[in-house]
Amino acid sequence: MKSRWMLSVALLGSLLPASVALAQDDIVEVEVTGEGISADSAKTDALRKALEQGGKQEIFSHSQVENFELVRDTIYSKAEGIVTDYQVLQEGPGAGGTYFCKIKARVSKSAVASSWGAVQNVLDQIGRPGVMVMISEYIDDVLDDSSILESKIEERLLKSGFDVYSGAQVREIAKRESADAAVEDDIAKMQMIAKDFGTQIFVTGSAHANAAGVENLYGTRTAMYNGDCVVKMFYTDTGKLLASESLPNWRGGARGHFTANKQAGKMAMSNAGAKIIDMVYETCMNQWATQISAGGEIQLEVSGIKVPMALKIKKKLQKTPGIEKVNYKFTKGIAKYRIVAKMTAESFTELLVEPDWEAMMEIQDVKLNRIQAIAAGG
């Protein structure tokens, strides 16, 4: 079986080149300062800036190609694996509760070029990642039909090259299929709908903004709102939680003379939401970049199988190079294997079409981190 999702381990390994024969003019030395909400995020930001500054010619040379933003941001998300020669010069607390990190780094232009080619090749084979976003937004405890955070997250992902599926459309489908008004809180339901759309990641959560009085700010009466926001990210195929981001307490406002002011609530939500949008986008990019380069957890499902053969497959998996751990569950003729591996599902599939594996199972479908098969002869 040949699948457009199949990738070679060698190709993915080249995403983060371990060693490159470097000419002197290949190296660009830069000093940059990164900022973030934590010491780690400040260092990550500094590494991205070093990569951007040191490899700007190589990156600019691809500026007219399709999916430029997606490939660029994928490489930025893996900056620490590409910019390996750096020194922290200074770091510490910055203004407004932030952190800063100043580094001196040596950036290899050939490493940037090699990484670009590898990511582009992967993207050409598996296509753009699909994301579904669904954020329930409440203003003064009333569900708003149009979520401003949802639309802004969608806009940010769409601009960077993701295939984005409308949360509003998903919500209507969910409501038609369920009488539960809180269907957006049903993760299993969201996962099922997201799978039908063929997405790899789905994002869901809720945000609240509640009136908190009117203040006189610089001579202008301003309706103030307090709020909170929680956003969670899942793999569509498995429902595995990838990340959970939150803003537990924020405050914002907009011009207004009355305590309860829907437009002020939406403006406050938008202003406060800028931070959660950045957090969700960064997490989504990191997960996407990690998934295409490292694989992570792979789920293998084999249907129409008997216990002896299921156990035989488990033992063979445990002995396969690159597989770190195998969790096994058998229910009603279906064997489910959760595999921790140093390869992607696509690369793993290349092993499963070898003759010794084909004698045990036949591959039916391959997704980013999920493989479905039937027992040989089933």
Backbone hydrogen bonds, N-H to C=O, Kabsch-Sander energy under -0.5 kcal/mol:
donor,donor_aa,acceptor,acceptor_aa,energy
6,M,3,S,-1.8
12,L,8,S,-1.9
13,G,9,V,-2.7
14,S,10,A,-1.3
15,L,12,L,-1.7
16,L,13,G,-1.0
22,L,20,V,-0.9
26,D,23,A,-1.7
27,I,23,A,-0.5
27,I,24,Q,-1.1
28,V,107,V,-2.6
30,V,105,A,-2.7
32,V,103,I,-1.9
34,G,101,C,-3.1
36,G,99,Y,-1.9
42,A,38,S,-1.9
43,K,39,A,-1.9
44,T,40,D,-2.4
45,D,41,S,-2.2
46,A,42,A,-2.0
47,L,43,K,-2.3
48,R,44,T,-2.1
49,K,45,D,-2.3
50,A,46,A,-2.4
51,L,47,L,-2.3
52,E,48,R,-2.7
53,Q,49,K,-2.7
54,G,50,A,-3.0
55,G,51,L,-2.2
56,K,53,Q,-0.8
59,I,55,G,-2.5
60,F,56,K,-2.9
61,S,57,Q,-1.7
62,H,59,I,-1.5
63,S,60,F,-2.0
65,V,62,H,-2.0
68,F,65,V,-1.1
71,V,67,N,-2.3
72,R,68,F,-2.8
73,D,69,E,-2.6
74,T,70,L,-1.9
75,I,71,V,-2.3
76,Y,72,R,-2.4
77,S,73,D,-2.0
78,K,74,T,-0.8
78,K,75,I,-0.8
79,A,76,Y,-1.6
81,G,78,K,-1.2
82,I,78,K,-0.8
82,I,79,A,-0.9
83,V,79,A,-3.5
84,T,82,I,-1.3
85,D,106,R,-0.6
86,Y,84,T,-0.9
87,Q,104,K,-2.8
89,L,87,Q,-0.6
89,L,102,K,-2.8
90,Q,102,K,-1.7
92,G,100,F,-1.9
94,G,98,T,-3.9
97,G,94,G,-0.7
98,T,95,A,-1.1
99,Y,36,G,-2.7
100,F,92,G,-2.7
101,C,34,G,-2.0
102,K,90,Q,-3.7
103,I,32,V,-2.5
104,K,87,Q,-2.6
105,A,30,V,-2.8
106,R,85,D,-2.8
107,V,28,V,-3.2
107,V,105,A,-0.6
109,K,26,D,-2.6
109,K,107,V,-0.6
112,V,108,S,-1.7
113,A,109,K,-2.3
114,S,110,S,-2.6
115,S,111,A,-2.4
116,W,112,V,-2.3
117,G,113,A,-2.2
118,A,114,S,-2.0
119,V,115,S,-2.5
120,Q,116,W,-2.6
121,N,117,G,-2.2
122,V,118,A,-2.2
123,L,119,V,-2.6
124,D,120,Q,-2.3
125,Q,121,N,-1.2
126,I,122,V,-2.5
127,G,123,L,-2.1
131,V,163,D,-3.0
132,M,201,I,-1.8
133,V,165,Y,-1.1
134,M,203,V,-2.5
136,S,134,M,-0.5
136,S,205,G,-2.7
138,Y,207,A,-3.0
139,I,142,V,-2.4
140,D,138,Y,-0.5
140,D,209,A,-3.3
142,V,139,I,-1.1
144,D,137,E,-3.2
147,S,145,D,-0.6
148,I,146,S,-0.6
151,S,147,S,-2.0
152,K,148,I,-1.9
153,I,149,L,-2.6
154,E,150,E,-2.4
155,E,151,S,-2.3
156,R,152,K,-2.1
157,L,153,I,-2.3
158,L,154,E,-2.8
159,K,155,E,-2.2
160,S,156,R,-1.0
161,G,158,L,-1.4
162,F,157,L,-2.1
163,D,129,P,-2.5
164,V,162,F,-0.8
165,Y,131,V,-2.4
170,V,166,S,-1.8
171,R,167,G,-2.5
172,E,168,A,-1.7
173,I,169,Q,-1.9
174,A,170,V,-2.7
175,K,171,R,-2.2
176,R,172,E,-2.0
177,E,173,I,-1.5
178,S,174,A,-0.8
183,V,180,D,-1.2
185,D,182,A,-2.2
186,D,183,V,-1.9
187,I,185,D,-1.1
190,M,186,D,-2.3
191,Q,187,I,-2.8
192,M,188,A,-2.1
193,I,189,K,-2.2
194,A,190,M,-2.7
195,K,191,Q,-2.3
196,D,192,M,-1.6
197,F,193,I,-1.3
198,G,194,A,-0.5
198,G,195,K,-1.1
199,T,194,A,-1.8
200,Q,130,G,-2.0
201,I,130,G,-1.9
202,F,234,F,-2.1
203,V,132,M,-3.6
204,T,232,K,-2.5
205,G,134,M,-1.3
206,S,230,V,-2.0
207,A,136,S,-2.5
208,H,228,D,-2.8
209,A,138,Y,-2.0
210,N,226,N,-3.3
212,A,224,M,-3.1
215,E,222,T,-2.8
217,L,215,E,-0.8
217,L,220,T,-2.7
218,Y,216,N,-0.7
220,T,217,L,-1.6
222,T,215,E,-3.6
223,A,254,A,-2.4
224,M,213,G,-3.0
224,M,222,T,-0.6
225,Y,252,G,-3.5
226,N,210,N,-2.6
227,G,250,W,-2.3
228,D,208,H,-1.4
229,C,247,L,-1.8
230,V,206,S,-2.6
231,V,245,E,-3.1
232,K,204,T,-3.5
233,M,243,A,-2.6
234,F,202,F,-2.5
235,Y,240,K,-2.2
236,T,200,Q,-2.4
239,G,235,Y,-2.3
242,L,233,M,-3.5
243,A,233,M,-1.3
245,E,231,V,-3.1
247,L,229,C,-2.7
250,W,227,G,-2.3
252,G,225,Y,-2.5
254,A,223,A,-1.6
256,G,221,R,-2.0
261,N,259,T,-0.7
265,G,261,N,-2.6
266,K,262,K,-2.5
267,M,263,Q,-2.4
268,A,264,A,-2.7
269,M,265,G,-2.3
270,S,266,K,-2.4
271,N,267,M,-2.6
272,A,268,A,-2.6
273,G,269,M,-2.1
274,A,270,S,-0.7
274,A,271,N,-0.7
275,K,272,A,-0.9
276,I,272,A,-0.6
277,I,273,G,-2.6
278,D,274,A,-1.8
279,M,275,K,-2.1
280,V,276,I,-2.8
281,Y,277,I,-2.5
282,E,278,D,-2.5
283,T,279,M,-2.3
284,C,280,V,-2.7
285,M,281,Y,-2.5
286,N,282,E,-2.4
287,Q,283,T,-2.5
288,W,284,C,-2.2
289,A,285,M,-2.8
290,T,286,N,-2.6
291,Q,287,Q,-2.4
292,I,288,W,-2.0
293,S,289,A,-1.1
294,A,290,T,-3.1
295,G,290,T,-1.0
295,G,291,Q,-0.7
296,G,294,A,-1.2
296,G,341,A,-0.6
298,I,339,I,-3.3
299,Q,369,N,-1.9
300,L,298,I,-0.5
300,L,337,Y,-2.9
301,E,371,I,-2.5
302,V,335,A,-2.8
303,S,301,E,-0.5
303,S,373,A,-2.3
304,G,333,G,-0.8
305,I,333,G,-2.0
310,A,306,K,-2.3
311,L,307,V,-2.6
312,K,308,P,-1.8
313,I,309,M,-2.3
314,K,310,A,-1.9
315,K,311,L,-2.2
316,K,312,K,-1.9
317,L,313,I,-2.6
318,Q,314,K,-2.2
319,K,315,K,-0.9
320,T,317,L,-1.5
323,I,320,T,-1.8
324,E,322,G,-0.6
324,E,340,V,-2.9
325,K,340,V,-1.4
327,N,338,R,-2.7
329,K,336,K,-2.0
331,T,334,I,-2.5
334,I,331,T,-1.3
335,A,302,V,-2.9
336,K,329,K,-3.3
336,K,334,I,-0.5
337,Y,300,L,-3.2
338,R,327,N,-2.6
338,R,336,K,-0.5
339,I,298,I,-3.6
339,I,337,Y,-0.7
340,V,325,K,-2.4
341,A,296,G,-1.9
341,A,339,I,-0.7
342,K,322,G,-2.8
343,M,341,A,-0.8
345,A,368,L,-1.0
348,F,344,T,-2.6
349,T,345,A,-2.0
350,E,346,E,-1.0
350,E,347,S,-0.6
351,L,347,S,-0.7
351,L,348,F,-1.0
352,L,348,F,-1.5
353,V,349,T,-0.9
354,E,351,L,-1.7
357,W,354,E,-0.8
358,E,354,E,-2.7
359,A,355,P,-1.3
360,M,357,W,-2.1
361,M,357,W,-2.1
362,E,374,I,-2.9
364,Q,372,Q,-3.1
365,D,372,Q,-1.9
367,K,370,R,-3.1
371,I,299,Q,-3.1
372,Q,365,D,-2.6
373,A,301,E,-2.8
374,I,362,E,-2.1
375,A,303,S,-2.5
376,A,360,M,-2.3
378,G,375,A,-3.0
